[in-house]
Amino acid sequence: MKPSRFIDYAQRKLDRPLTDEEREAVEKARLETSGKRDSVKAMRAALEGVLNRPL
């Protein structure tokens, strides 16, 4: 999956828009891992950390 499509994917999985806090966590993880292979994994982990449950 492309990192640019992760937010849309997460919103479909949750069946709701991401909150500001969730979106900020995902964007922060994306910036920290920009250009690396594990960007999507980091974004997923950041979102799961905010949600306190698996995506």
PDB file of N, CA, C, O and CB in Angstrom:
ATOM      1  N   MET A   1       0.844  -1.170   0.000  1.00  0.00           N
ATOM      2  CA  MET A   1       0.000   0.000   0.000  1.00  0.00           C
ATOM      3  C   MET A   1       0.891   1.235   0.000  1.00  0.00           C
ATOM      4  O   MET A   1       1.943   1.262   0.638  1.00  0.00           O
ATOM      5  CB  MET A   1      -0.961  -0.003   1.215  1.00  0.00           C
ATOM      6  N   LYS A   2       0.457   2.237  -0.715  1.00  0.00           N
ATOM      7  CA  LYS A   2       1.189   3.496  -0.734  1.00  0.00           C
ATOM      8  C   LYS A   2       0.856   4.294   0.527  1.00  0.00           C
ATOM      9  O   LYS A   2      -0.292   4.300   0.970  1.00  0.00           O
ATOM     10  CB  LYS A   2       0.850   4.315  -2.011  1.00  0.00           C
ATOM     11  N   PRO A   3       1.845   4.959   1.100  1.00  0.00           N
ATOM     12  CA  PRO A   3       1.573   5.781   2.286  1.00  0.00           C
ATOM     13  C   PRO A   3       0.513   6.854   2.033  1.00  0.00           C
ATOM     14  O   PRO A   3      -0.230   7.217   2.945  1.00  0.00           O
ATOM     15  CB  PRO A   3       2.853   6.440   2.758  1.00  0.00           C
ATOM     16  N   SER A   4       0.441   7.359   0.809  1.00  0.00           N
ATOM     17  CA  SER A   4      -0.527   8.413   0.500  1.00  0.00           C
ATOM     18  C   SER A   4      -1.967   7.910   0.571  1.00  0.00           C
ATOM     19  O   SER A   4      -2.892   8.716   0.665  1.00  0.00           O
ATOM     20  CB  SER A   4      -0.251   8.985  -0.882  1.00  0.00           C
ATOM     21  N   ARG A   5      -2.168   6.620   0.528  1.00  0.00           N
ATOM     22  CA  ARG A   5      -3.522   6.060   0.569  1.00  0.00           C
ATOM     23  C   ARG A   5      -3.900   5.491   1.934  1.00  0.00           C
ATOM     24  O   ARG A   5      -5.003   4.974   2.109  1.00  0.00           O
ATOM     25  CB  ARG A   5      -3.656   4.983  -0.472  1.00  0.00           C
ATOM     26  N   PHE A   6      -2.999   5.582   2.885  1.00  0.00           N
ATOM     27  CA  PHE A   6      -3.243   4.962   4.186  1.00  0.00           C
ATOM     28  C   PHE A   6      -4.409   5.608   4.933  1.00  0.00           C
ATOM     29  O   PHE A   6      -5.213   4.897   5.535  1.00  0.00           O
ATOM     30  CB  PHE A   6      -1.991   5.038   5.033  1.00  0.00           C
ATOM     31  N   ILE A   7      -4.517   6.920   4.909  1.00  0.00           N
ATOM     32  CA  ILE A   7      -5.590   7.592   5.656  1.00  0.00           C
ATOM     33  C   ILE A   7      -6.956   7.188   5.114  1.00  0.00           C
ATOM     34  O   ILE A   7      -7.871   6.918   5.892  1.00  0.00           O
ATOM     35  CB  ILE A   7      -5.424   9.126   5.586  1.00  0.00           C
ATOM     36  N   ASP A   8      -7.107   7.143   3.791  1.00  0.00           N
ATOM     37  CA  ASP A   8      -8.377   6.695   3.209  1.00  0.00           C
ATOM     38  C   ASP A   8      -8.691   5.258   3.617  1.00  0.00           C
ATOM     39  O   ASP A   8      -9.830   4.932   3.950  1.00  0.00           O
ATOM     40  CB  ASP A   8      -8.334   6.808   1.675  1.00  0.00           C
ATOM     41  N   TYR A   9      -7.672   4.407   3.588  1.00  0.00           N
ATOM     42  CA  TYR A   9      -7.835   3.008   3.990  1.00  0.00           C
ATOM     43  C   TYR A   9      -8.283   2.917   5.455  1.00  0.00           C
ATOM     44  O   TYR A   9      -9.211   2.176   5.777  1.00  0.00           O
ATOM     45  CB  TYR A   9      -6.512   2.228   3.783  1.00  0.00           C
ATOM     46  N   ALA A  10      -7.632   3.662   6.325  1.00  0.00           N
ATOM     47  CA  ALA A  10      -7.962   3.620   7.754  1.00  0.00           C
ATOM     48  C   ALA A  10      -9.384   4.113   8.000  1.00  0.00           C
ATOM     49  O   ALA A  10     -10.099   3.553   8.831  1.00  0.00           O
ATOM     50  CB  ALA A  10      -6.964   4.468   8.563  1.00  0.00           C
ATOM     51  N   GLN A  11      -9.791   5.140   7.293  1.00  0.00           N
ATOM     52  CA  GLN A  11     -11.153   5.658   7.455  1.00  0.00           C
ATOM     53  C   GLN A  11     -12.191   4.633   6.998  1.00  0.00           C
ATOM     54  O   GLN A  11     -13.250   4.507   7.613  1.00  0.00           O
ATOM     55  CB  GLN A  11     -11.324   6.968   6.669  1.00  0.00           C
ATOM     56  N   ARG A  12     -11.894   3.908   5.931  1.00  0.00           N
ATOM     57  CA  ARG A  12     -12.816   2.855   5.480  1.00  0.00           C
ATOM     58  C   ARG A  12     -12.882   1.723   6.500  1.00  0.00           C
ATOM     59  O   ARG A  12     -13.961   1.203   6.782  1.00  0.00           O
ATOM     60  CB  ARG A  12     -12.380   2.303   4.104  1.00  0.00           C
ATOM     61  N   LYS A  13     -11.721   1.336   7.060  1.00  0.00           N
ATOM     62  CA  LYS A  13     -11.702   0.256   8.048  1.00  0.00           C
ATOM     63  C   LYS A  13     -12.459   0.642   9.320  1.00  0.00           C
ATOM     64  O   LYS A  13     -13.140  -0.191   9.917  1.00  0.00           O
ATOM     65  CB  LYS A  13     -10.259  -0.118   8.394  1.00  0.00           C
ATOM     66  N   LEU A  14     -12.338   1.903   9.732  1.00  0.00           N
ATOM     67  CA  LEU A  14     -13.003   2.364  10.951  1.00  0.00           C
ATOM     68  C   LEU A  14     -14.448   2.775  10.703  1.00  0.00           C
ATOM     69  O   LEU A  14     -15.230   2.924  11.643  1.00  0.00           O
ATOM     70  CB  LEU A  14     -12.240   3.526  11.549  1.00  0.00           C
ATOM     71  N   ASP A  15     -14.795   2.957   9.442  1.00  0.00           N
ATOM     72  CA  ASP A  15     -16.135   3.395   9.032  1.00  0.00           C
ATOM     73  C   ASP A  15     -16.485   4.764   9.615  1.00  0.00           C
ATOM     74  O   ASP A  15     -17.629   5.035   9.980  1.00  0.00           O
ATOM     75  CB  ASP A  15     -17.182   2.365   9.464  1.00  0.00           C
ATOM     76  N   ARG A  16     -15.465   5.615   9.688  1.00  0.00           N
ATOM     77  CA  ARG A  16     -15.650   6.991  10.155  1.00  0.00           C
ATOM     78  C   ARG A  16     -14.398   7.790   9.806  1.00  0.00           C
ATOM     79  O   ARG A  16     -13.344   7.205   9.552  1.00  0.00           O
ATOM     80  CB  ARG A  16     -15.936   7.039  11.699  1.00  0.00           C
ATOM     81  N   PRO A  17     -14.500   9.115   9.792  1.00  0.00           N
ATOM     82  CA  PRO A  17     -13.298   9.928   9.557  1.00  0.00           C
ATOM     83  C   PRO A  17     -12.352   9.865  10.752  1.00  0.00           C
ATOM     84  O   PRO A  17     -12.785   9.651  11.884  1.00  0.00           O
ATOM     85  CB  PRO A  17     -13.685  11.390   9.270  1.00  0.00           C
ATOM     86  N   LEU A  18     -11.072  10.049  10.497  1.00  0.00           N
ATOM     87  CA  LEU A  18     -10.092  10.082  11.579  1.00  0.00           C
ATOM     88  C   LEU A  18     -10.234  11.378  12.367  1.00  0.00           C
ATOM     89  O   LEU A  18     -10.532  12.429  11.800  1.00  0.00           O
ATOM     90  CB  LEU A  18      -8.657   9.939  11.025  1.00  0.00           C
ATOM     91  N   THR A  19     -10.020  11.296  13.665  1.00  0.00           N
ATOM     92  CA  THR A  19     -10.022  12.500  14.491  1.00  0.00           C
ATOM     93  C   THR A  19      -8.722  13.261  14.239  1.00  0.00           C
ATOM     94  O   THR A  19      -7.798  12.735  13.619  1.00  0.00           O
ATOM     95  CB  THR A  19     -10.184  12.147  16.008  1.00  0.00           C
ATOM     96  N   ASP A  20      -8.658  14.476  14.714  1.00  0.00           N
ATOM     97  CA  ASP A  20      -7.439  15.276  14.548  1.00  0.00           C
ATOM     98  C   ASP A  20      -6.245  14.597  15.213  1.00  0.00           C
ATOM     99  O   ASP A  20      -5.147  14.586  14.656  1.00  0.00           O
ATOM    100  CB  ASP A  20      -7.637  16.684  15.132  1.00  0.00           C
ATOM    101  N   GLU A  21      -6.454  14.038  16.388  1.00  0.00           N
ATOM    102  CA  GLU A  21      -5.374  13.360  17.114  1.00  0.00           C
ATOM    103  C   GLU A  21      -4.865  12.147  16.329  1.00  0.00           C
ATOM    104  O   GLU A  21      -3.658  11.925  16.232  1.00  0.00           O
ATOM    105  CB  GLU A  21      -5.859  12.921  18.513  1.00  0.00           C
ATOM    106  N   GLU A  22      -5.793  11.369  15.772  1.00  0.00           N
ATOM    107  CA  GLU A  22      -5.410  10.194  14.989  1.00  0.00           C
ATOM    108  C   GLU A  22      -4.653  10.600  13.728  1.00  0.00           C
ATOM    109  O   GLU A  22      -3.633  10.003  13.385  1.00  0.00           O
ATOM    110  CB  GLU A  22      -6.650   9.373  14.617  1.00  0.00           C
ATOM    111  N   ARG A  23      -5.161  11.615  13.048  1.00  0.00           N
ATOM    112  CA  ARG A  23      -4.520  12.086  11.816  1.00  0.00           C
ATOM    113  C   ARG A  23      -3.117  12.633  12.102  1.00  0.00           C
ATOM    114  O   ARG A  23      -2.187  12.388  11.334  1.00  0.00           O
ATOM    115  CB  ARG A  23      -5.385  13.171  11.143  1.00  0.00           C
ATOM    116  N   GLU A  24      -2.967  13.367  13.197  1.00  0.00           N
ATOM    117  CA  GLU A  24      -1.648  13.907  13.565  1.00  0.00           C
ATOM    118  C   GLU A  24      -0.654  12.787  13.854  1.00  0.00           C
ATOM    119  O   GLU A  24       0.509  12.876  13.460  1.00  0.00           O
ATOM    120  CB  GLU A  24      -1.767  14.830  14.792  1.00  0.00           C
ATOM    121  N   ALA A  25      -1.099  11.736  14.536  1.00  0.00           N
ATOM    122  CA  ALA A  25      -0.211  10.609  14.837  1.00  0.00           C
ATOM    123  C   ALA A  25       0.249   9.923  13.555  1.00  0.00           C
ATOM    124  O   ALA A  25       1.418   9.562  13.422  1.00  0.00           O
ATOM    125  CB  ALA A  25      -0.918   9.594  15.756  1.00  0.00           C
ATOM    126  N   VAL A  26      -0.666   9.747  12.620  1.00  0.00           N
ATOM    127  CA  VAL A  26      -0.330   9.106  11.346  1.00  0.00           C
ATOM    128  C   VAL A  26       0.630   9.984  10.548  1.00  0.00           C
ATOM    129  O   VAL A  26       1.620   9.491  10.007  1.00  0.00           O
ATOM    130  CB  VAL A  26      -1.608   8.825  10.522  1.00  0.00           C
ATOM    131  N   GLU A  27       0.343  11.276  10.476  1.00  0.00           N
ATOM    132  CA  GLU A  27       1.208  12.189   9.715  1.00  0.00           C
ATOM    133  C   GLU A  27       2.605  12.279  10.337  1.00  0.00           C
ATOM    134  O   GLU A  27       3.600  12.356   9.617  1.00  0.00           O
ATOM    135  CB  GLU A  27       0.574  13.591   9.644  1.00  0.00           C
ATOM    136  N   LYS A  28       2.680  12.271  11.655  1.00  0.00           N
ATOM    137  CA  LYS A  28       3.985  12.318  12.327  1.00  0.00           C
ATOM    138  C   LYS A  28       4.795  11.067  11.993  1.00  0.00           C
ATOM    139  O   LYS A  28       5.984  11.154  11.685  1.00  0.00           O
ATOM    140  CB  LYS A  28       3.807  12.450  13.862  1.00  0.00           C
ATOM    141  N   ALA A  29       4.148   9.909  12.054  1.00  0.00           N
ATOM    142  CA  ALA A  29       4.836   8.657  11.718  1.00  0.00           C
ATOM    143  C   ALA A  29       5.274   8.659  10.262  1.00  0.00           C
ATOM    144  O   ALA A  29       6.347   8.153   9.934  1.00  0.00           O
ATOM    145  CB  ALA A  29       3.928   7.448  11.995  1.00  0.00           C
ATOM    146  N   ARG A  30       4.456   9.218   9.397  1.00  0.00           N
ATOM    147  CA  ARG A  30       4.806   9.276   7.977  1.00  0.00           C
ATOM    148  C   ARG A  30       6.034  10.152   7.756  1.00  0.00           C
ATOM    149  O   ARG A  30       6.926   9.789   6.988  1.00  0.00           O
ATOM    150  CB  ARG A  30       3.624   9.805   7.152  1.00  0.00           C
ATOM    151  N   LEU A  31       6.085  11.296   8.419  1.00  0.00           N
ATOM    152  CA  LEU A  31       7.235  12.189   8.270  1.00  0.00           C
ATOM    153  C   LEU A  31       8.512  11.562   8.822  1.00  0.00           C
ATOM    154  O   LEU A  31       9.585  11.718   8.240  1.00  0.00           O
ATOM    155  CB  LEU A  31       6.966  13.516   8.971  1.00  0.00           C
ATOM    156  N   GLU A  32       8.397  10.857   9.938  1.00  0.00           N
ATOM    157  CA  GLU A  32       9.568  10.239  10.566  1.00  0.00           C
ATOM    158  C   GLU A  32      10.141   9.097   9.730  1.00  0.00           C
ATOM    159  O   GLU A  32      11.335   8.809   9.810  1.00  0.00           O
ATOM    160  CB  GLU A  32       9.206   9.726  11.947  1.00  0.00           C
ATOM    161  N   THR A  33       9.301   8.449   8.934  1.00  0.00           N
ATOM    162  CA  THR A  33       9.757   7.297   8.154  1.00  0.00           C
ATOM    163  C   THR A  33       9.748   7.583   6.657  1.00  0.00           C
ATOM    164  O   THR A  33       9.788   6.653   5.851  1.00  0.00           O
ATOM    165  CB  THR A  33       8.885   6.086   8.451  1.00  0.00           C
ATOM    166  N   SER A  34       9.698   8.824   6.285  1.00  0.00           N
ATOM    167  CA  SER A  34       9.655   9.200   4.871  1.00  0.00           C
ATOM    168  C   SER A  34      10.848   8.611   4.121  1.00  0.00           C
ATOM    169  O   SER A  34      11.997   8.766   4.532  1.00  0.00           O
ATOM    170  CB  SER A  34       9.636  10.732   4.719  1.00  0.00           C
ATOM    171  N   GLY A  35      10.550   7.937   3.016  1.00  0.00           N
ATOM    172  CA  GLY A  35      11.595   7.352   2.195  1.00  0.00           C
ATOM    173  C   GLY A  35      12.073   5.991   2.653  1.00  0.00           C
ATOM    174  O   GLY A  35      12.967   5.411   2.038  1.00  0.00           O
ATOM    175  N   LYS A  36      11.501   5.479   3.708  1.00  0.00           N
ATOM    176  CA  LYS A  36      11.899   4.168   4.220  1.00  0.00           C
ATOM    177  C   LYS A  36      10.849   3.128   3.838  1.00  0.00           C
ATOM    178  O   LYS A  36       9.725   3.473   3.473  1.00  0.00           O
ATOM    179  CB  LYS A  36      12.091   4.209   5.760  1.00  0.00           C
ATOM    180  N   ARG A  37      11.218   1.882   3.923  1.00  0.00           N
ATOM    181  CA  ARG A  37      10.334   0.803   3.493  1.00  0.00           C
ATOM    182  C   ARG A  37       9.192   0.538   4.472  1.00  0.00           C
ATOM    183  O   ARG A  37       8.154   0.008   4.075  1.00  0.00           O
ATOM    184  CB  ARG A  37      11.131  -0.457   3.299  1.00  0.00           C
ATOM    185  N   ASP A  38       9.363   0.892   5.723  1.00  0.00           N
ATOM    186  CA  ASP A  38       8.366   0.552   6.736  1.00  0.00           C
ATOM    187  C   ASP A  38       7.440   1.711   7.081  1.00  0.00           C
ATOM    188  O   ASP A  38       6.911   1.766   8.191  1.00  0.00           O
ATOM    189  CB  ASP A  38       9.053   0.079   7.983  1.00  0.00           C
ATOM    190  N   SER A  39       7.241   2.616   6.169  1.00  0.00           N
ATOM    191  CA  SER A  39       6.428   3.798   6.423  1.00  0.00           C
ATOM    192  C   SER A  39       4.984   3.426   6.775  1.00  0.00           C
ATOM    193  O   SER A  39       4.429   3.949   7.742  1.00  0.00           O
ATOM    194  CB  SER A  39       6.449   4.716   5.206  1.00  0.00           C
ATOM    195  N   VAL A  40       4.382   2.539   6.005  1.00  0.00           N
ATOM    196  CA  VAL A  40       2.992   2.153   6.257  1.00  0.00           C
ATOM    197  C   VAL A  40       2.873   1.406   7.584  1.00  0.00           C
ATOM    198  O   VAL A  40       1.904   1.601   8.318  1.00  0.00           O
ATOM    199  CB  VAL A  40       2.455   1.280   5.104  1.00  0.00           C
ATOM    200  N   LYS A  41       3.846   0.557   7.895  1.00  0.00           N
ATOM    201  CA  LYS A  41       3.827  -0.158   9.184  1.00  0.00           C
ATOM    202  C   LYS A  41       3.893   0.825  10.342  1.00  0.00           C
ATOM    203  O   LYS A  41       3.205   0.649  11.348  1.00  0.00           O
ATOM    204  CB  LYS A  41       5.000  -1.157   9.272  1.00  0.00           C
ATOM    205  N   ALA A  42       4.711   1.850  10.208  1.00  0.00           N
ATOM    206  CA  ALA A  42       4.828   2.857  11.261  1.00  0.00           C
ATOM    207  C   ALA A  42       3.534   3.654  11.394  1.00  0.00           C
ATOM    208  O   ALA A  42       3.114   3.980  12.504  1.00  0.00           O
ATOM    209  CB  ALA A  42       6.004   3.801  10.973  1.00  0.00           C
ATOM    210  N   MET A  43       2.908   3.964  10.270  1.00  0.00           N
ATOM    211  CA  MET A  43       1.645   4.701  10.301  1.00  0.00           C
ATOM    212  C   MET A  43       0.561   3.868  10.973  1.00  0.00           C
ATOM    213  O   MET A  43      -0.218   4.387  11.773  1.00  0.00           O
ATOM    214  CB  MET A  43       1.209   5.096   8.878  1.00  0.00           C
ATOM    215  N   ARG A  44       0.509   2.580  10.650  1.00  0.00           N
ATOM    216  CA  ARG A  44      -0.476   1.689  11.267  1.00  0.00           C
ATOM    217  C   ARG A  44      -0.231   1.585  12.773  1.00  0.00           C
ATOM    218  O   ARG A  44      -1.174   1.649  13.561  1.00  0.00           O
ATOM    219  CB  ARG A  44      -0.423   0.287  10.615  1.00  0.00           C
ATOM    220  N   ALA A  45       1.017   1.426  13.169  1.00  0.00           N
ATOM    221  CA  ALA A  45       1.357   1.316  14.590  1.00  0.00           C
ATOM    222  C   ALA A  45       0.990   2.594  15.341  1.00  0.00           C
ATOM    223  O   ALA A  45       0.503   2.533  16.470  1.00  0.00           O
ATOM    224  CB  ALA A  45       2.856   1.016  14.763  1.00  0.00           C
ATOM    225  N   ALA A  46       1.219   3.742  14.724  1.00  0.00           N
ATOM    226  CA  ALA A  46       0.875   5.017  15.364  1.00  0.00           C
ATOM    227  C   ALA A  46      -0.631   5.132  15.562  1.00  0.00           C
ATOM    228  O   ALA A  46      -1.093   5.557  16.621  1.00  0.00           O
ATOM    229  CB  ALA A  46       1.390   6.202  14.524  1.00  0.00           C
ATOM    230  N   LEU A  47      -1.392   4.753  14.545  1.00  0.00           N
ATOM    231  CA  LEU A  47      -2.851   4.825  14.653  1.00  0.00           C
ATOM    232  C   LEU A  47      -3.362   3.836  15.693  1.00  0.00           C
ATOM    233  O   LEU A  47      -4.240   4.175  16.487  1.00  0.00           O
ATOM    234  CB  LEU A  47      -3.510   4.547  13.290  1.00  0.00           C
ATOM    235  N   GLU A  48      -2.829   2.630  15.699  1.00  0.00           N
ATOM    236  CA  GLU A  48      -3.242   1.641  16.697  1.00  0.00           C
ATOM    237  C   GLU A  48      -2.883   2.093  18.106  1.00  0.00           C
ATOM    238  O   GLU A  48      -3.594   1.776  19.060  1.00  0.00           O
ATOM    239  CB  GLU A  48      -2.595   0.286  16.404  1.00  0.00           C
ATOM    240  N   GLY A  49      -1.790   2.830  18.243  1.00  0.00           N
ATOM    241  CA  GLY A  49      -1.411   3.359  19.548  1.00  0.00           C
ATOM    242  C   GLY A  49      -2.413   4.375  20.071  1.00  0.00           C
ATOM    243  O   GLY A  49      -2.699   4.417  21.267  1.00  0.00           O
ATOM    244  N   VAL A  50      -2.940   5.188  19.179  1.00  0.00           N
ATOM    245  CA  VAL A  50      -3.947   6.178  19.574  1.00  0.00           C
ATOM    246  C   VAL A  50      -5.283   5.494  19.848  1.00  0.00           C
ATOM    247  O   VAL A  50      -5.999   5.864  20.778  1.00  0.00           O
ATOM    248  CB  VAL A  50      -4.113   7.256  18.480  1.00  0.00           C
ATOM    249  N   LEU A  51      -5.611   4.494  19.029  1.00  0.00           N
ATOM    250  CA  LEU A  51      -6.890   3.791  19.180  1.00  0.00           C
ATOM    251  C   LEU A  51      -6.900   2.832  20.367  1.00  0.00           C
ATOM    252  O   LEU A  51      -7.963   2.496  20.890  1.00  0.00           O
ATOM    253  CB  LEU A  51      -7.210   3.027  17.913  1.00  0.00           C
ATOM    254  N   ASN A  52      -5.715   2.393  20.792  1.00  0.00           N
ATOM    255  CA  ASN A  52      -5.571   1.387  21.847  1.00  0.00           C
ATOM    256  C   ASN A  52      -6.200   0.053  21.464  1.00  0.00           C
ATOM    257  O   ASN A  52      -6.673  -0.696  22.319  1.00  0.00           O
ATOM    258  CB  ASN A  52      -6.194   1.891  23.135  1.00  0.00           C
ATOM    259  N   ARG A  53      -6.195  -0.234  20.150  1.00  0.00           N
ATOM    260  CA  ARG A  53      -6.684  -1.519  19.647  1.00  0.00           C
ATOM    261  C   ARG A  53      -6.149  -1.717  18.237  1.00  0.00           C
ATOM    262  O   ARG A  53      -5.745  -0.754  17.585  1.00  0.00           O
ATOM    263  CB  ARG A  53      -8.247  -1.583  19.668  1.00  0.00           C
ATOM    264  N   PRO A  54      -6.144  -2.954  17.764  1.00  0.00           N
ATOM    265  CA  PRO A  54      -5.672  -3.191  16.395  1.00  0.00           C
ATOM    266  C   PRO A  54      -6.615  -2.587  15.359  1.00  0.00           C
ATOM    267  O   PRO A  54      -7.817  -2.462  15.589  1.00  0.00           O
ATOM    268  CB  PRO A  54      -5.518  -4.689  16.142  1.00  0.00           C
ATOM    269  N   LEU A  55      -6.054  -2.223  14.237  1.00  0.00           N
ATOM    270  CA  LEU A  55      -6.856  -1.661  13.150  1.00  0.00           C
ATOM    271  C   LEU A  55      -7.501  -2.786  12.451  1.00  0.00           C
ATOM    272  O   LEU A  55      -8.237  -2.574  11.488  1.00  0.00           O
ATOM    273  CB  LEU A  55      -6.023  -0.814  12.173  1.00  0.00           C
TER     274      LEU A  55
END
